[in-house]
Amino acid sequence: EPTAKGEALRAKMKDVQEGLSCGMPLERAELKALHGALTRLVAGLREATADQG
């Protein structure tokens, strides 16, 4: 049974995909948030791989 949170996330992803497919520019705030999340993700991955090495 899908959770409400999962459904909301899927709806959001659908919105994002539709926006990208029609070339809709993201809001500056959205871009900054996305960039921040990606930066943290990459930093976490680097730390994880550094620990293994």
Secondary structure, DSSP 8 states (H G I E B T S, - for coil): ---HHHHHHHHHHHHHHHHHHTT----HHHHHHHHHHHHHHHHHHHHHHHHH-
